[in-house]
Amino acid sequence: QQQQQQQQEGGASSSEPPFPPLKFAVLASGYPPVAPQHQALLKEAGALKVPSLHLFGGEAGSDRQIGGAESEALAKLYAAEARTCVRHGAAHILPATRPHVTALRSFLSQFLPSAAQPEQ
């Protein structure tokens, strides 16, 4: 019964995280959390060191759902040396143009095993 309870809680002991650490994050038209408890956790944690790619409409008014300033605020929660920002003019749609796909591919390729990296 104890083992079943531990599995439901997400680990063998309370010190184990319920899932493996993130290797990277890709955030599209993101915004910072609005829940006070999440804001407090982020403040306590400091800059997030997980490598991140932030894709968002960078031209004023280009994304009517999530403003560029909100996406910038989310990006700033990640350590400067670990984050990559790609601004585009495609509003709330992920662009499929060569430069944008190349940026995404370049970011993701660093997390592939070296033998599996795509040719350029």
N, C-alpha and C positions, 0 to 999 in steps of 0.2 A: 504494500500500500504506500509506503514511503517513497519507493522508486517511482510509482505512478504519479504521486504528487509532485516529485521533482521534475518529471518529464513535462507535466502540465505547466510548471513554473518556468520551464525553458532551460534547465541545466541540471547537472548532477549536484551542484552546490550553489549556495547563494552568491558566491564570488565569481562564478562562471557567467559570462554574458549569454543571453538567450539565443544569440546568433553570432556567427563569425564577424570580425570587424570588416567594415567596408573597404574595398580596395580603391574605389573611385565613386564619384557621383556625377551624373549628367542631369542638369536642371534646365528646363525650358520654360521661359516666361514665369519664373518662380518669384516668390515674395517671402519675406521673413515671417516667422510664426506670429500670430496675434494673441495666442493664449498666454496669459501672464506666467503660468507655470513653465511653459516652454521657453519663454524669454529669460526666466530666471535660470533655467538649466544652461542655456547658451552663454549667459553672462558668467556663470560659474566656470564653465568649461574653457572659456577664452576662444581664440581663433581656432576654427576647425582645421585640422591638418590633413584631412583626406583630400587627395587630388580631386579637383572639381572642374567641370566644364559648364559654363553658364551661357545659354543661347537665349537671346531676347531682342525684341524690337528696340533699336537704339535711337531711332529718329523720333523727335518729339511728336507725340500723338499717333505714332505708327501702330501701337498695340493698344486698342481701346479697352481690353479686358484687364491687363496688368501693365501698369505704367513702367517705363524704363527705370525710373527712380526706385521703384520697389524692387525690381530685379537687381539693380546695383546694390541696394541695401542688403539683399540676401547674399550676393557675391562677397560683400565685405565681411560677412560672418566667417568666411574661409580665409586661411592664411594667404597672404599675397603671393608667396612663393609656390603655393599649391594650386592656385586658381587660374583658370583661363576663361576669359570672357569673349564671346563672339556676338557682336551687335549686328543686326540686319534690319532691312526695311520691309520685311515680309509680314509685318503686323504680328498676329497671334498664330501664324503658320510657320512651321519649320521650313526654311528654304532648302531647296534641293539643287541649288546652283553648285557648279564645280568648286569654287573657293570654300563654300560652307561645308560641303561634303568632305572636302580635303581636310578641313580643320577638325571635323568630327572624327574622321578616320585616323588622323595623326594622333589625336588625343587617345582614342581607344587602342591604337596599335601598341602603345607603350605598356599595356597590361596583358598582351599576348605573350605566350612563351616564344622565345627568340626564333625557334624553327618555324613557327606558324605566322610570323609577321608577313603581311602582304607586300608584294613588290610594288614599287612606285611607278 
